[in-house]
Structure formats: C-alpha cells, structure tokens
C-alpha cells in the first residue's frame, strides 16, 4: 500500500482519494475507518451534553437499563440503547462482547483466555473487560480471523 500526502492551500477541507485495482475487504475497512473520523454520539456530561468522537470510545456498557460510554479516562451516559449503538457502530470496529457490552476493537491491547471458554480483553488504558464465549466468533471476525 502506498500513501501520499500533499498540501494544497486552495483546499477548504481534507480530501482523500483511494485508488485500488479491485475492491476488497481491506479497501472496505480503510473506508469505514476514515468515515469514523467524523462520527460522534451525544452523551450527557456533568453540566451539559457533549458530543463524543467514536474513535475516543473504548467500550459501551448497559447497566440497569442505562447506557454508559467509557473513554480512556472518563465515563459518560448516553440516551441511546446498546442495540442502537451496536447497529450504528459495528462497521466502525465495534463488536459485541457480552449481552451488555460492545467493545471498540481499536482500543484493544491484548486478549487472554480465561476458564469456561471466556476471554479477558485488556484495553490500551489497562482496563480489563470479559468477552463472553457466545460472542467470541464475532470478536474473531472483527479482528480479521474468521468469516
């Protein structure tokens, strides 16, 4: 893959052109990743609502019918339901890891096995979340390991 970047003072915004011989999974993933730069979700802050970039989200969890968005060093509440966010974010690297949690694969540092066919994911901020065995295939697929 070749990457070219050039400054053009006549441009008003960033323009990205992707040239490829044949469209494949890699091209689709690049496009999805680039589109995720402009995606945000509305969350409740301490004093006011706040728009959170999806690239800053580590994982999203539902607890007692409330949905929480976890960043590197902060937690926000959102009015979206977990299933709505899963549907909205799945093409941007988010995958369901349990009945109540979706994970941003891009925030993943490592995975290690636990007992009972479960896995433990360590995130880039050192936090750990469990991956339920029923969702392992989805995680493998998101990591590019399985169809």
C-alpha positions in Angstrom: 0.0 0.0 0.0 1.3 3.4 -0.9 0.3 6.6 1.0 0.7 10.0 -0.5 0.0 13.3 1.4 0.3 16.7 -0.2 -0.6 20.2 1.0 -2.8 22.2 -1.3 -3.5 25.7 0.0 -6.5 26.0 -2.3 -8.4 23.2 -0.5 -11.1 24.1 2.1 -11.2 20.6 3.6 -9.3 17.4 3.6 -9.9 15.2 0.6 -8.9 11.6 0.5 -8.8 9.6 -2.7 -8.4 5.8 -2.5 -7.2 4.0 -5.7 -7.4 0.3 -5.9 -7.2 -2.4 -8.5 -10.1 -4.3 -7.1 -12.4 -3.5 -4.1 -11.9 -6.0 -1.3 -12.2 -6.2 2.5 -9.1 -4.2 3.1 -10.5 -1.3 1.0 -13.8 -1.5 2.8 -12.0 -1.4 6.2 -10.0 1.6 5.2 -13.1 3.5 4.0 -15.0 2.6 7.2 -12.1 3.7 9.3 -11.8 7.0 7.5 -15.5 7.6 7.8 -15.4 7.0 11.5 -13.3 10.2 12.0 -16.5 12.3 11.6 -18.8 10.2 13.7 -19.9 11.3 17.1 -22.5 10.4 19.6 -24.3 12.6 22.1 -23.6 12.0 25.7 -24.5 13.6 29.0 -21.7 15.5 30.7 -21.7 16.9 34.3 -23.1 20.3 33.2 -24.1 19.9 29.6 -24.5 17.4 26.8 -21.3 16.7 24.9 -20.5 15.2 21.5 -18.0 12.3 21.8 -15.9 11.1 18.9 -16.4 7.4 18.4 -12.6 7.0 17.9 -12.2 8.0 21.6 -14.6 5.3 22.9 -13.1 2.2 24.5 -16.3 0.4 25.2 -20.0 0.9 25.8 -21.9 -0.9 28.5 -25.5 -1.1 29.6 -26.2 -1.3 33.4 -29.7 -1.2 34.8 -31.2 0.0 31.5 -28.8 2.9 31.4 -26.0 3.1 28.7 -22.5 4.3 29.6 -19.7 5.3 27.2 -16.2 4.6 28.5 -13.3 6.7 27.3 -9.6 6.4 28.3 -10.1 8.4 31.5 -13.8 9.3 31.6 -17.3 7.8 31.6 -20.4 9.4 30.1 -24.1 8.4 30.0 -26.0 8.4 26.7 -29.7 8.1 25.9 -29.0 5.6 23.1 -29.8 2.0 23.9 -27.0 -0.5 23.5 -28.6 -2.3 20.5 -28.9 1.1 18.7 -25.2 1.9 19.2 -24.2 -1.7 18.2 -26.1 -1.3 14.9 -24.8 2.2 14.3 -21.1 1.4 15.1 -20.5 -2.1 14.0 -19.0 -1.1 10.7 -16.5 1.2 12.6 -14.7 -1.5 14.6 -17.2 -2.0 17.4 -18.2 -5.6 18.3 -20.5 -7.0 21.0 -18.5 -9.0 23.7 -21.4 -9.7 26.1 -25.1 -9.2 26.4 -24.4 -5.8 28.0 -21.2 -4.6 26.3 -19.8 -3.6 23.0 -16.0 -3.0 22.5 -14.1 -0.8 20.2 -11.6 -3.2 18.6 -9.2 -0.3 18.0 -8.9 0.2 21.8 -7.9 -3.4 22.3 -4.3 -4.1 23.6 -4.5 -7.9 24.1 -6.7 -10.9 24.8 -6.0 -13.8 27.1 -8.1 -16.9 27.8 -10.0 -17.4 31.0 -11.8 -20.5 32.3 -15.1 -21.6 30.8 -14.2 -20.6 27.2 -14.3 -16.9 28.1 -11.6 -14.4 27.3 -10.3 -11.3 29.0 -9.6 -8.2 26.9 -7.0 -5.7 28.1 -7.6 -2.3 26.7 -4.9 0.3 25.8 -5.7 2.2 29.1 -5.1 -1.0 31.1 -8.7 -1.7 31.9 -9.9 -5.2 31.5 -13.3 -6.5 30.2 -14.6 -10.0 29.8 -15.6 -11.5 26.4 -18.4 -14.0 26.8 -17.9 -17.2 24.9 -21.1 -16.7 22.9 -19.5 -13.6 21.3 -16.0 -15.0 20.6 -16.8 -15.6 16.9 -17.8 -12.0 16.4 -14.6 -10.8 18.0 -12.5 -13.1 15.8 -14.3 -11.9 12.7 -13.8 -8.2 13.8 -10.1 -9.0 14.2 -10.0 -10.5 10.7 -9.6 -14.1 11.8 -12.9 -15.7 10.7 -15.7 -15.2 8.3 
